Amino acid sequence: MAEQDQSPEVEHEDEDNPNYKPPAPKPLEELLKQDAEDESLRKYKEALLGASVGGNVIIDEKNPNKVIVEKLSLLAEGRDEIFIDLTKPEEEIKKESFTLKEGCKYQIKIYFFVQREIVSGLRYEHKVYRKGIQVDKMKQMMGSYGPKRELQSFTTQQEDAPSGLLMRGDYKIKSRFVDDDQNEYVNWEWHLTVKKDW
């Protein structure tokens, strides 16, 4: 949200590469069989896929998606981790709001499951609005993940909360999870309030 130099992981709209073409998706079984005689590659796949090497991992039979996003948390210096449950109805999530002290350092952490297949090029994106005007945007590459029964997580780079009298107030944030194939797994709206103090 702060106006600062971004790390190479964070892409802004004008930096997107229009020539990038994601690899064609392959079934998990095909990936496991491919190059089976290469010992180092087999070990790498086991490390990436974890428990799924022995069979298909399904966390929620009713959910056909490869990614199930569970919750988002805010990590702010000197404060306990606070959460938004992203399994709740969209209207309830919209009512959620975090408070930040102006100028403090913070990060966003997302907790999710990957099931059924490998997800390639997973990204966290958000747009920040103040009084109806977009004031910031983030696209952060998270990477590729194999299916696992364990809850996985990703933490964004550290940012500085806005500071100064004019920057205090309410911010609306529209977030989403998307992959290289433009599959959108979840999108939600939440709020941040920047105050002089906690």
C-alpha positions as CSV (number, residue, x, y, z in Angstrom):
1,M,0.0,0.0,0.0
2,A,2.9,2.3,0.6
3,E,4.5,4.2,-2.2
4,Q,7.9,2.5,-2.1
5,D,10.3,0.5,-4.3
6,Q,8.9,-2.9,-4.9
7,S,10.9,-6.1,-4.9
8,P,11.3,-8.0,-8.2
9,E,8.5,-10.4,-7.1
10,V,5.9,-7.7,-7.2
11,E,4.6,-6.8,-10.7
12,H,2.6,-3.8,-11.5
13,E,0.3,-3.6,-14.5
14,D,2.7,-1.7,-16.8
15,E,5.4,-4.3,-16.0
16,D,3.4,-7.4,-17.1
17,N,5.1,-9.4,-19.9
18,P,2.5,-9.8,-22.7
19,N,4.7,-12.4,-24.4
20,Y,4.7,-14.8,-21.5
21,K,2.9,-18.1,-22.3
22,P,2.4,-20.5,-19.3
23,P,3.2,-24.1,-19.9
24,A,0.3,-26.4,-21.0
25,P,-1.2,-28.2,-18.0
26,K,-0.4,-31.9,-17.6
27,P,-2.2,-34.5,-15.5
28,L,-0.5,-35.3,-12.2
29,E,-0.2,-39.0,-13.2
30,E,1.7,-38.0,-16.4
31,L,4.1,-35.8,-14.5
32,L,4.8,-38.6,-12.0
33,K,5.6,-41.1,-14.8
34,Q,7.7,-38.7,-16.9
35,D,11.4,-39.2,-16.4
36,A,10.8,-42.0,-13.8
37,E,14.4,-43.4,-14.3
38,D,16.0,-40.0,-13.3
39,E,16.6,-40.5,-9.5
40,S,17.3,-36.8,-8.8
41,L,14.1,-35.7,-10.7
42,R,12.1,-38.3,-8.9
43,K,13.3,-37.0,-5.5
44,Y,12.5,-33.4,-6.6
45,K,8.9,-34.4,-7.5
46,E,8.5,-36.2,-4.2
47,A,9.6,-33.1,-2.4
48,L,7.2,-30.9,-4.4
49,L,4.2,-33.2,-4.3
50,G,4.7,-34.6,-0.8
51,A,2.0,-37.1,0.0
52,S,0.4,-36.9,-3.4
53,V,3.1,-39.1,-4.9
54,G,1.3,-42.2,-3.5
55,G,-2.2,-41.1,-4.8
56,N,-4.5,-38.2,-5.6
57,V,-4.9,-35.7,-2.8
58,I,-8.5,-34.5,-2.3
59,I,-9.3,-32.1,0.6
60,D,-12.9,-31.3,-0.3
61,E,-14.8,-33.7,-2.7
62,K,-17.4,-31.1,-3.3
63,N,-14.9,-28.5,-4.4
64,P,-13.6,-29.1,-8.0
65,N,-10.9,-26.4,-7.7
66,K,-7.2,-27.1,-7.4
67,V,-6.8,-24.4,-4.8
68,I,-9.0,-23.9,-1.6
69,V,-8.2,-20.6,0.1
70,E,-9.0,-20.8,3.8
71,K,-7.9,-17.5,5.5
72,L,-6.0,-14.3,5.2
73,S,-4.1,-12.8,8.0
74,L,-2.3,-9.5,8.7
75,L,1.1,-9.5,10.3
76,A,1.9,-6.1,11.8
77,E,5.0,-5.4,13.8
78,G,4.4,-5.6,17.6
79,R,0.9,-7.1,17.2
80,D,-0.6,-10.5,17.2
81,E,-1.6,-12.1,13.9
82,I,-5.2,-11.3,13.0
83,F,-7.4,-13.3,10.6
84,I,-10.2,-13.2,8.1
85,D,-12.0,-16.5,7.5
86,L,-12.3,-16.7,3.7
87,T,-14.7,-19.7,3.8
88,K,-17.4,-17.3,5.1
89,P,-20.0,-15.8,2.7
90,E,-18.8,-12.9,0.6
91,E,-21.1,-10.4,2.4
92,E,-19.7,-11.3,5.8
93,I,-16.1,-11.0,4.5
94,K,-16.9,-7.5,3.2
95,K,-17.6,-6.4,6.8
96,E,-14.2,-7.4,8.0
97,S,-11.7,-4.6,8.8
98,F,-8.2,-4.5,10.1
99,T,-6.7,-1.5,11.8
100,L,-3.1,-0.4,11.2
101,K,-1.0,2.3,12.9
102,E,0.2,4.7,10.4
103,G,3.8,4.0,9.1
104,C,4.0,0.6,10.7
105,K,5.5,-2.3,8.8
106,Y,3.1,-5.1,7.8
107,Q,2.6,-8.2,5.7
108,I,-0.3,-10.2,4.4
109,K,-0.3,-14.0,4.9
110,I,-2.6,-16.3,2.9
111,Y,-3.4,-19.9,4.0
112,F,-4.6,-22.4,1.4
113,F,-4.9,-26.1,0.4
114,V,-3.9,-27.4,-3.0
115,Q,-5.7,-30.6,-4.2
116,R,-6.2,-32.8,-7.2
117,E,-3.4,-31.4,-9.5
118,I,-0.3,-29.2,-9.4
119,V,-1.2,-25.5,-9.6
120,S,1.2,-23.5,-11.8
121,G,2.1,-19.8,-11.3
122,L,-0.2,-19.0,-8.4
123,R,-0.5,-15.3,-7.8
124,Y,-1.9,-13.1,-5.1
125,E,-3.3,-9.8,-6.5
126,H,-5.0,-6.8,-4.9
127,K,-6.2,-3.3,-5.7
128,V,-6.5,-0.7,-3.0
129,Y,-9.2,2.0,-3.1
130,R,-9.6,5.2,-1.0
131,K,-12.8,7.2,-1.4
132,G,-13.6,5.3,-4.6
133,I,-10.3,6.0,-6.3
134,Q,-7.7,3.3,-6.9
135,V,-4.5,4.3,-5.0
136,D,-2.4,1.1,-5.3
137,K,-2.1,-2.3,-6.9
138,M,-0.1,-5.4,-6.2
139,K,0.5,-8.6,-8.3
140,Q,2.8,-11.0,-6.4
141,M,4.0,-14.3,-7.8
142,M,3.7,-17.1,-5.3
143,G,5.0,-20.0,-7.4
144,S,3.8,-23.5,-8.2
145,Y,2.5,-25.9,-5.6
146,G,1.8,-29.6,-5.5
147,P,-1.3,-31.1,-3.8
148,K,-0.8,-31.7,-0.1
149,R,-3.0,-32.6,2.8
150,E,-1.3,-30.0,4.9
151,L,-2.4,-26.4,4.9
152,Q,0.1,-24.3,2.9
153,S,0.8,-20.6,3.3
154,F,2.4,-17.6,1.5
155,T,3.5,-14.3,3.0
156,T,3.8,-11.2,0.9
157,Q,6.8,-8.8,1.1
158,Q,6.9,-6.3,4.0
159,E,5.2,-3.0,3.3
160,D,4.8,0.3,5.1
161,A,1.4,1.5,6.1
162,P,0.5,5.0,4.8
163,S,1.4,7.8,7.2
164,G,0.4,11.4,7.7
165,L,-2.9,13.2,8.5
166,L,-4.1,13.0,4.9
167,M,-3.4,9.3,4.6
168,R,-5.4,8.2,7.7
169,G,-8.8,6.7,7.1
170,D,-10.5,3.8,5.5
171,Y,-9.2,1.7,2.5
172,K,-11.1,-0.9,0.6
173,I,-9.1,-3.8,-0.8
174,K,-10.2,-6.1,-3.6
175,S,-8.1,-9.3,-3.5
176,R,-7.9,-12.4,-5.6
177,F,-6.0,-15.7,-6.2
178,V,-5.3,-16.6,-9.8
179,D,-2.9,-18.9,-11.7
180,D,-1.1,-19.0,-15.0
181,D,-4.1,-20.4,-16.7
182,Q,-6.2,-17.5,-15.5
183,N,-8.2,-19.7,-13.1
184,E,-9.6,-17.4,-10.4
185,Y,-9.9,-19.5,-7.2
186,V,-11.4,-16.8,-5.0
187,N,-11.9,-13.1,-4.9
188,W,-13.0,-11.1,-1.9
189,E,-13.2,-7.5,-0.6
190,W,-12.0,-6.4,2.8
191,H,-11.0,-3.2,4.6
192,L,-8.1,-1.5,6.3
193,T,-8.3,1.5,8.6
194,V,-5.2,3.5,9.1
195,K,-5.1,5.4,12.4
196,K,-2.6,7.6,14.3
197,D,-2.2,4.8,16.8
198,W,-3.4,1.3,17.6
